[in-house]
Amino acid sequence: MKGRFFIHISELSHKTGVSLRSLRYYEEKELLNPARLENGYREYGESDIEKVRIIQLYFSLGLTVNEINDFFHCTFSQKIQRQCLPMAIDVGERKLDEIKKQIESLRKAESLLEDNLSSWREILRKGDGQNEQ
C-alpha cells in the first residue's frame, strides 16, 4: 500500500472538525464509503478529507442530504458522469436563486436598519425638547 494514505474516523474528525456522529451519519447516507478492516474499524482515504469539507459546504448552503446525495458522487468522482449533471445543475440553480433572494432580503434589512439608526441618532442629536409633538 505504498503511496496510499489511510486514516481512522477519529483522525478524519480531527482533521475536518466534523463530529464522529456526523461522519457516521454521512456513511449511513452513503456520502462516505470507508473501507472496513477485519476489526470493524473504518479506514478513510486522503480524498475523504476533501469530501467531508465539500459535504459541509453543501450543508452550509442549505442543501439537504437527499439533494447532496443526488449529485455528490457524480460531481466528486474523477470522471464526471454526464447522466447526473442535469440533477446537479438543477439543484445548484435552485440553491443559487435562494441565495440571491436571501442576499436581496438582507440588503433591504440592512438599508432599513441604517435608516432607523440614522433617524434615532438624529433624534438624540436634536435633544429631548424637540422630540415632543
KEVEX-246939 format. One record per residue: residue number from 0; residue in one letter; chain; x negated, y negated, z negated of N, C-alpha, C in turn. Coordinates in nm, 3 decimals. Layout:
N
+-----+---+---+---------+---------+---------+---------+---------+---------+---------+---------+---------+
!   k ! r ! c !     n.x !     n.y !     n.z !    ca.x !    ca.y !    ca.z !     c.x !     c.y !     c.z !
+-----+---+---+---------+---------+---------+---------+---------+---------+---------+---------+---------+
! NUM ! a ! A !       X !       Y !       Z !       X !       Y !       Z !       X !       Y !       Z !
...
+-----+---+---+---------+---------+---------+---------+---------+---------+---------+---------+---------+
//
This chain:
133
+-----+---+---+---------+---------+---------+---------+---------+---------+---------+---------+---------+
!   k ! r ! c !     n.x !     n.y !     n.z !    ca.x !    ca.y !    ca.z !     c.x !     c.y !     c.z !
+-----+---+---+---------+---------+---------+---------+---------+---------+---------+---------+---------+
!   0 ! m ! A !  -0.082 !   0.120 !   0.000 !   0.000 !   0.000 !   0.000 !  -0.086 !  -0.126 !   0.000 !
!   1 ! k ! A !  -0.203 !  -0.116 !   0.055 !  -0.292 !  -0.231 !   0.059 !  -0.230 !  -0.342 !   0.142 !
!   2 ! g ! A !  -0.241 !  -0.466 !   0.091 !  -0.185 !  -0.579 !   0.161 !  -0.040 !  -0.606 !   0.127 !
!   3 ! r ! A !   0.025 !  -0.516 !   0.056 !   0.165 !  -0.537 !   0.015 !   0.167 !  -0.593 !  -0.124 !
!   4 ! f ! A !   0.268 !  -0.668 !  -0.155 !   0.279 !  -0.738 !  -0.281 !   0.412 !  -0.700 !  -0.343 !
!   5 ! f ! A !   0.410 !  -0.635 !  -0.459 !   0.533 !  -0.596 !  -0.525 !   0.536 !  -0.651 !  -0.666 !
!   6 ! i ! A !   0.656 !  -0.691 !  -0.709 !   0.674 !  -0.738 !  -0.846 !   0.801 !  -0.675 !  -0.903 !
!   7 ! h ! A !   0.809 !  -0.675 !  -1.034 !   0.928 !  -0.624 !  -1.101 !   1.026 !  -0.739 !  -1.124 !
!   8 ! i ! A !   1.145 !  -0.705 !  -1.164 !   1.253 !  -0.803 !  -1.178 !   1.217 !  -0.915 !  -1.276 !
!   9 ! s ! A !   1.148 !  -0.882 !  -1.384 !   1.114 !  -0.985 !  -1.483 !   1.019 !  -1.090 !  -1.422 !
!  10 ! e ! A !   0.927 !  -1.044 !  -1.340 !   0.834 !  -1.137 !  -1.276 !   0.906 !  -1.220 !  -1.169 !
!  11 ! l ! A !   0.998 !  -1.158 !  -1.097 !   1.078 !  -1.232 !  -0.999 !   1.159 !  -1.341 !  -1.069 !
!  12 ! s ! A !   1.215 !  -1.306 !  -1.182 !   1.290 !  -1.402 !  -1.262 !   1.200 !  -1.518 !  -1.305 !
!  13 ! h ! A !   1.082 !  -1.486 !  -1.351 !   0.987 !  -1.588 !  -1.395 !   0.944 !  -1.678 !  -1.279 !
!  14 ! k ! A !   0.913 !  -1.619 !  -1.165 !   0.864 !  -1.696 !  -1.050 !   0.972 !  -1.785 !  -0.988 !
!  15 ! t ! A !   1.099 !  -1.746 !  -1.001 !   1.207 !  -1.821 !  -0.937 !   1.289 !  -1.904 !  -1.035 !
!  16 ! g ! A !   1.277 !  -1.874 !  -1.163 !   1.358 !  -1.944 !  -1.263 !   1.503 !  -1.897 !  -1.266 !
!  17 ! v ! A !   1.530 !  -1.783 !  -1.205 !   1.664 !  -1.727 !  -1.199 !   1.674 !  -1.615 !  -1.302 !
!  18 ! s ! A !   1.785 !  -1.611 !  -1.373 !   1.801 !  -1.513 !  -1.481 !   1.803 !  -1.370 !  -1.428 !
!  19 ! l ! A !   1.769 !  -1.277 !  -1.515 !   1.774 !  -1.135 !  -1.480 !   1.917 !  -1.097 !  -1.442 !
!  20 ! r ! A !   2.012 !  -1.151 !  -1.516 !   2.153 !  -1.121 !  -1.489 !   2.191 !  -1.164 !  -1.347 !
!  21 ! s ! A !   2.147 !  -1.284 !  -1.307 !   2.177 !  -1.332 !  -1.172 !   2.111 !  -1.245 !  -1.066 !
!  22 ! l ! A !   1.987 !  -1.206 !  -1.090 !   1.917 !  -1.121 !  -0.993 !   1.989 !  -0.987 !  -0.977 !
!  23 ! r ! A !   2.035 !  -0.931 !  -1.088 !   2.111 !  -0.805 !  -1.080 !   2.243 !  -0.826 !  -1.005 !
!  24 ! y ! A !   2.304 !  -0.941 !  -1.026 !   2.428 !  -0.976 !  -0.955 !   2.401 !  -0.987 !  -0.805 !
!  25 ! y ! A !   2.291 !  -1.052 !  -0.767 !   2.256 !  -1.063 !  -0.625 !   2.237 !  -0.924 !  -0.564 !
!  26 ! e ! A !   2.179 !  -0.834 !  -0.642 !   2.161 !  -0.697 !  -0.593 !   2.297 !  -0.629 !  -0.578 !
!  27 ! e ! A !   2.382 !  -0.647 !  -0.677 !   2.516 !  -0.587 !  -0.673 !   2.593 !  -0.634 !  -0.550 !
!  28 ! k ! A !   2.575 !  -0.761 !  -0.514 !   2.643 !  -0.819 !  -0.398 !   2.565 !  -0.799 !  -0.268 !
!  29 ! e ! A !   2.457 !  -0.723 !  -0.276 !   2.374 !  -0.685 !  -0.161 !   2.304 !  -0.803 !  -0.095 !
!  30 ! l ! A !   2.278 !  -0.908 !  -0.173 !   2.197 !  -1.019 !  -0.123 !   2.049 !  -0.983 !  -0.136 !
!  31 ! l ! A !   2.018 !  -0.902 !  -0.235 !   1.882 !  -0.849 !  -0.253 !   1.889 !  -0.698 !  -0.251 !
!  32 ! n ! A !   1.787 !  -0.636 !  -0.196 !   1.782 !  -0.490 !  -0.188 !   1.646 !  -0.439 !  -0.230 !
!  33 ! p ! A !   1.617 !  -0.443 !  -0.361 !   1.485 !  -0.399 !  -0.406 !   1.469 !  -0.247 !  -0.393 !
!  34 ! a ! A !   1.344 !  -0.207 !  -0.381 !   1.314 !  -0.063 !  -0.383 !   1.333 !  -0.015 !  -0.527 !
!  35 ! r ! A !   1.372 !   0.109 !  -0.542 !   1.387 !   0.169 !  -0.675 !   1.276 !   0.271 !  -0.694 !
!  36 ! l ! A !   1.203 !   0.256 !  -0.803 !   1.098 !   0.351 !  -0.837 !   1.160 !   0.474 !  -0.905 !
!  37 ! e ! A !   1.081 !   0.578 !  -0.920 !   1.131 !   0.700 !  -0.983 !   1.182 !   0.675 !  -1.124 !
!  38 ! n ! A !   1.120 !   0.579 !  -1.194 !   1.163 !   0.548 !  -1.331 !   1.284 !   0.454 !  -1.334 !
!  39 ! g ! A !   1.339 !   0.418 !  -1.218 !   1.456 !   0.334 !  -1.210 !   1.427 !   0.185 !  -1.202 !
!  40 ! y ! A !   1.300 !   0.147 !  -1.216 !   1.264 !   0.006 !  -1.209 !   1.286 !  -0.047 !  -1.068 !
!  41 ! r ! A !   1.323 !  -0.172 !  -1.061 !   1.337 !  -0.240 !  -0.932 !   1.200 !  -0.294 !  -0.893 !
!  42 ! e ! A !   1.169 !  -0.285 !  -0.765 !   1.043 !  -0.337 !  -0.715 !   1.075 !  -0.430 !  -0.598 !
!  43 ! y ! A !   1.038 !  -0.556 !  -0.615 !   1.068 !  -0.659 !  -0.515 !   0.943 !  -0.692 !  -0.435 !
!  44 ! g ! A !   0.965 !  -0.732 !  -0.311 !   0.856 !  -0.775 !  -0.226 !   0.837 !  -0.925 !  -0.236 !
!  45 ! e ! A !   0.729 !  -0.972 !  -0.180 !   0.697 !  -1.114 !  -0.181 !   0.807 !  -1.197 !  -0.114 !
!  46 ! s ! A !   0.868 !  -1.143 !  -0.010 !   0.973 !  -1.216 !   0.060 !   1.097 !  -1.237 !  -0.026 !
!  47 ! d ! A !   1.115 !  -1.155 !  -0.130 !   1.230 !  -1.171 !  -0.217 !   1.225 !  -1.301 !  -0.297 !
!  48 ! i ! A !   1.107 !  -1.352 !  -0.321 !   1.094 !  -1.481 !  -0.392 !   1.161 !  -1.589 !  -0.308 !
!  49 ! e ! A !   1.130 !  -1.592 !  -0.179 !   1.190 !  -1.690 !  -0.089 !   1.340 !  -1.665 !  -0.072 !
!  50 ! k ! A !   1.381 !  -1.539 !  -0.066 !   1.523 !  -1.508 !  -0.054 !   1.601 !  -1.563 !  -0.173 !
!  51 ! v ! A !   1.547 !  -1.545 !  -0.293 !   1.615 !  -1.595 !  -0.413 !   1.625 !  -1.746 !  -0.408 !
!  52 ! r ! A !   1.522 !  -1.812 !  -0.364 !   1.525 !  -1.959 !  -0.355 !   1.630 !  -2.005 !  -0.253 !
!  53 ! i ! A !   1.642 !  -1.932 !  -0.144 !   1.743 !  -1.966 !  -0.043 !   1.883 !  -1.939 !  -0.097 !
!  54 ! i ! A !   1.900 !  -1.829 !  -0.167 !   2.031 !  -1.799 !  -0.229 !   2.069 !  -1.912 !  -0.324 !
!  55 ! q ! A !   1.974 !  -1.955 !  -0.406 !   2.000 !  -2.065 !  -0.499 !   2.039 !  -2.193 !  -0.425 !
!  56 ! l ! A !   1.970 !  -2.221 !  -0.316 !   2.003 !  -2.338 !  -0.235 !   2.147 !  -2.328 !  -0.185 !
!  57 ! y ! A !   2.184 !  -2.212 !  -0.131 !   2.319 !  -2.194 !  -0.079 !   2.423 !  -2.212 !  -0.190 !
!  58 ! f ! A !   2.395 !  -2.157 !  -0.308 !   2.487 !  -2.176 !  -0.420 !   2.496 !  -2.323 !  -0.457 !
!  59 ! s ! A !   2.385 !  -2.394 !  -0.454 !   2.386 !  -2.537 !  -0.489 !   2.467 !  -2.618 !  -0.388 !
!  60 ! l ! A !   2.480 !  -2.566 !  -0.266 !   2.560 !  -2.632 !  -0.164 !   2.709 !  -2.598 !  -0.178 !
!  61 ! g ! A !   2.738 !  -2.509 !  -0.271 !   2.877 !  -2.473 !  -0.297 !   2.927 !  -2.354 !  -0.219 !
!  62 ! l ! A !   2.836 !  -2.280 !  -0.155 !   2.879 !  -2.160 !  -0.082 !   2.915 !  -2.050 !  -0.182 !
!  63 ! t ! A !   3.011 !  -1.968 !  -0.146 !   3.048 !  -1.854 !  -0.228 !   2.959 !  -1.735 !  -0.192 !
!  64 ! v ! A !   2.961 !  -1.634 !  -0.277 !   2.884 !  -1.512 !  -0.250 !   2.926 !  -1.452 !  -0.116 !
!  65 ! n ! A !   3.057 !  -1.449 !  -0.090 !   3.104 !  -1.391 !   0.036 !   3.055 !  -1.470 !   0.157 !
!  66 ! e ! A !   3.056 !  -1.604 !   0.146 !   3.006 !  -1.685 !   0.257 !   2.857 !  -1.661 !   0.279 !
!  67 ! i ! A !   2.783 !  -1.654 !   0.171 !   2.639 !  -1.627 !   0.182 !   2.617 !  -1.490 !   0.242 !
!  68 ! n ! A !   2.689 !  -1.393 !   0.192 !   2.671 !  -1.255 !   0.237 !   2.709 !  -1.238 !   0.383 !
!  69 ! d ! A !   2.805 !  -1.318 !   0.431 !   2.848 !  -1.307 !   0.571 !   2.735 !  -1.333 !   0.669 !
!  70 ! f ! A !   2.640 !  -1.418 !   0.632 !   2.536 !  -1.451 !   0.729 !   2.394 !  -1.448 !   0.674 !
!  71 ! f ! A !   2.377 !  -1.422 !   0.546 !   2.245 !  -1.430 !   0.485 !   2.144 !  -1.336 !   0.552 !
!  72 ! h ! A !   2.179 !  -1.211 !   0.566 !   2.085 !  -1.115 !   0.623 !   2.057 !  -1.145 !   0.770 !
!  73 ! c ! A !   2.157 !  -1.197 !   0.837 !   2.141 !  -1.234 !   0.978 !   2.037 !  -1.344 !   0.993 !
!  74 ! t ! A !   2.049 !  -1.446 !   0.914 !   1.962 !  -1.562 !   0.930 !   1.827 !  -1.544 !   0.862 !
!  75 ! f ! A !   1.818 !  -1.448 !   0.769 !   1.692 !  -1.432 !   0.698 !   1.605 !  -1.323 !   0.760 !
!  76 ! s ! A !   1.662 !  -1.235 !   0.838 !   1.583 !  -1.127 !   0.895 !   1.480 !  -1.185 !   0.992 !
!  77 ! q ! A !   1.375 !  -1.109 !   1.018 !   1.270 !  -1.157 !   1.106 !   1.323 !  -1.182 !   1.247 !
!  78 ! k ! A !   1.417 !  -1.103 !   1.287 !   1.478 !  -1.122 !   1.419 !   1.624 !  -1.161 !   1.396 !
!  79 ! i ! A !   1.656 !  -1.285 !   1.424 !   1.792 !  -1.333 !   1.403 !   1.887 !  -1.253 !   1.493 !
!  80 ! q ! A !   1.993 !  -1.203 !   1.431 !   2.089 !  -1.121 !   1.503 !   2.198 !  -1.212 !   1.561 !
!  81 ! r ! A !   2.202 !  -1.220 !   1.691 !   2.290 !  -1.313 !   1.760 !   2.437 !  -1.292 !   1.727 !
!  82 ! q ! A !   2.478 !  -1.170 !   1.697 !   2.620 !  -1.144 !   1.674 !   2.673 !  -1.210 !   1.546 !
!  83 ! c ! A !   2.587 !  -1.241 !   1.451 !   2.637 !  -1.305 !   1.329 !   2.609 !  -1.455 !   1.326 !
!  84 ! l ! A !   2.544 !  -1.508 !   1.426 !   2.520 !  -1.653 !   1.429 !   2.648 !  -1.736 !   1.436 !
!  85 ! p ! A !   2.751 !  -1.694 !   1.511 !   2.875 !  -1.774 !   1.509 !   2.931 !  -1.792 !   1.368 !
!  86 ! m ! A !   2.925 !  -1.687 !   1.286 !   2.972 !  -1.697 !   1.148 !   2.884 !  -1.794 !   1.069 !
!  87 ! a ! A !   2.754 !  -1.783 !   1.087 !   2.661 !  -1.873 !   1.016 !   2.687 !  -2.018 !   1.057 !
!  88 ! i ! A !   2.709 !  -2.041 !   1.184 !   2.736 !  -2.176 !   1.234 !   2.867 !  -2.228 !   1.176 !
!  89 ! d ! A !   2.970 !  -2.145 !   1.176 !   3.100 !  -2.186 !   1.123 !   3.090 !  -2.225 !   0.976 !
!  90 ! v ! A !   3.027 !  -2.142 !   0.897 !   3.011 !  -2.170 !   0.754 !   2.927 !  -2.297 !   0.736 !
!  91 ! g ! A !   2.818 !  -2.308 !   0.810 !   2.732 !  -2.425 !   0.799 !   2.803 !  -2.554 !   0.837 !
!  92 ! e ! A !   2.882 !  -2.551 !   0.944 !   2.956 !  -2.670 !   0.986 !   3.061 !  -2.711 !   0.884 !
!  93 ! r ! A !   3.132 !  -2.611 !   0.829 !   3.232 !  -2.642 !   0.726 !   3.167 !  -2.703 !   0.603 !
!  94 ! k ! A !   3.055 !  -2.648 !   0.561 !   2.987 !  -2.699 !   0.443 !   2.931 !  -2.838 !   0.469 !
!  95 ! l ! A !   2.876 !  -2.861 !   0.587 !   2.824 !  -2.993 !   0.621 !   2.936 !  -3.096 !   0.620 !
!  96 ! d ! A !   3.054 !  -3.060 !   0.671 !   3.168 !  -3.150 !   0.669 !   3.209 !  -3.183 !   0.525 !
!  97 ! e ! A !   3.211 !  -3.082 !   0.438 !   3.243 !  -3.105 !   0.297 !   3.142 !  -3.200 !   0.233 !
!  98 ! i ! A !   3.016 !  -3.179 !   0.261 !   2.910 !  -3.263 !   0.203 !   2.925 !  -3.407 !   0.250 !
!  99 ! k ! A !   2.954 !  -3.425 !   0.379 !   2.973 !  -3.561 !   0.431 !   3.092 !  -3.630 !   0.363 !
! 100 ! k ! A !   3.200 !  -3.555 !   0.340 !   3.316 !  -3.611 !   0.271 !   3.280 !  -3.647 !   0.126 !
! 101 ! q ! A !   3.202 !  -3.562 !   0.061 !   3.159 !  -3.592 !  -0.076 !   3.072 !  -3.717 !  -0.080 !
! 102 ! i ! A !   2.983 !  -3.730 !   0.016 !   2.897 !  -3.849 !   0.023 !   2.983 !  -3.974 !   0.043 !
! 103 ! e ! A !   3.081 !  -3.967 !   0.132 !   3.169 !  -4.081 !   0.156 !   3.245 !  -4.118 !   0.029 !
! 104 ! s ! A !   3.296 !  -4.018 !  -0.040 !   3.368 !  -4.041 !  -0.165 !   3.276 !  -4.103 !  -0.270 !
! 105 ! l ! A !   3.154 !  -4.054 !  -0.279 !   3.059 !  -4.109 !  -0.375 !   3.021 !  -4.252 !  -0.340 !
! 106 ! r ! A !   3.010 !  -4.283 !  -0.212 !   2.979 !  -4.421 !  -0.171 !   3.093 !  -4.516 !  -0.210 !
! 107 ! k ! A !   3.217 !  -4.470 !  -0.192 !   3.332 !  -4.551 !  -0.232 !   3.331 !  -4.573 !  -0.383 !
! 108 ! a ! A !   3.305 !  -4.466 !  -0.459 !   3.299 !  -4.477 !  -0.605 !   3.187 !  -4.571 !  -0.646 !
! 109 ! e ! A !   3.072 !  -4.562 !  -0.578 !   2.959 !  -4.649 !  -0.608 !   2.997 !  -4.795 !  -0.586 !
! 110 ! s ! A !   3.061 !  -4.824 !  -0.474 !   3.100 !  -4.960 !  -0.441 !   3.200 !  -5.014 !  -0.544 !
! 111 ! l ! A !   3.299 !  -4.933 !  -0.578 !   3.398 !  -4.974 !  -0.677 !   3.333 !  -5.002 !  -0.812 !
! 112 ! l ! A !   3.245 !  -4.917 !  -0.854 !   3.177 !  -4.936 !  -0.982 !   3.088 !  -5.060 !  -0.979 !
! 113 ! e ! A !   3.018 !  -5.082 !  -0.868 !   2.935 !  -5.203 !  -0.856 !   3.022 !  -5.329 !  -0.865 !
! 114 ! d ! A !   3.139 !  -5.327 !  -0.799 !   3.231 !  -5.442 !  -0.806 !   3.280 !  -5.465 !  -0.949 !
! 115 ! n ! A !   3.319 !  -5.355 !  -1.015 !   3.365 !  -5.367 !  -1.154 !   3.255 !  -5.421 !  -1.245 !
! 116 ! l ! A !   3.136 !  -5.368 !  -1.231 !   3.025 !  -5.416 !  -1.314 !   2.998 !  -5.564 !  -1.291 !
! 117 ! s ! A !   3.003 !  -5.603 !  -1.166 !   2.982 !  -5.744 !  -1.132 !   3.090 !  -5.831 !  -1.197 !
! 118 ! s ! A !   3.214 !  -5.789 !  -1.186 !   3.325 !  -5.864 !  -1.247 !   3.310 !  -5.870 !  -1.399 !
! 119 ! w ! A !   3.277 !  -5.760 !  -1.461 !   3.263 !  -5.756 !  -1.606 !   3.147 !  -5.846 !  -1.653 !
! 120 ! r ! A !   3.039 !  -5.845 !  -1.578 !   2.924 !  -5.931 !  -1.613 !   2.962 !  -6.079 !  -1.599 !
! 121 ! e ! A !   3.039 !  -6.108 !  -1.495 !   3.084 !  -6.245 !  -1.473 !   3.173 !  -6.291 !  -1.588 !
! 122 ! i ! A !   3.261 !  -6.205 !  -1.635 !   3.347 !  -6.237 !  -1.750 !   3.261 !  -6.269 !  -1.871 !
! 123 ! l ! A !   3.162 !  -6.185 !  -1.897 !   3.073 !  -6.210 !  -2.011 !   2.993 !  -6.339 !  -1.994 !
! 124 ! r ! A !   2.950 !  -6.367 !  -1.874 !   2.871 !  -6.486 !  -1.846 !   2.952 !  -6.613 !  -1.871 !
! 125 ! k ! A !   3.079 !  -6.612 !  -1.833 !   3.164 !  -6.729 !  -1.848 !   3.198 !  -6.756 !  -1.995 !
! 126 ! g ! A !   3.197 !  -6.653 !  -2.074 !   3.227 !  -6.671 !  -2.216 !   3.371 !  -6.638 !  -2.249 !
! 127 ! d ! A !   3.398 !  -6.621 !  -2.378 !   3.528 !  -6.576 !  -2.426 !   3.641 !  -6.674 !  -2.399 !
! 128 ! g ! A !   3.617 !  -6.804 !  -2.409 !   3.721 !  -6.904 !  -2.396 !   3.783 !  -6.910 !  -2.257 !
! 129 ! q ! A !   3.709 !  -6.875 !  -2.158 !   3.758 !  -6.889 !  -2.019 !   3.828 !  -6.763 !  -1.970 !
! 130 ! n ! A !   3.828 !  -6.656 !  -2.051 !   3.888 !  -6.531 !  -2.007 !   4.037 !  -6.523 !  -2.036 !
! 131 ! e ! A !   4.088 !  -6.611 !  -2.121 !   4.229 !  -6.603 !  -2.159 !   4.313 !  -6.673 !  -2.054 !
! 132 ! q ! A !   4.425 !  -6.613 !  -2.024 !   4.516 !  -6.674 !  -1.926 !   4.655 !  -6.681 !  -1.980 !
+-----+---+---+---------+---------+---------+---------+---------+---------+---------+---------+---------+
//
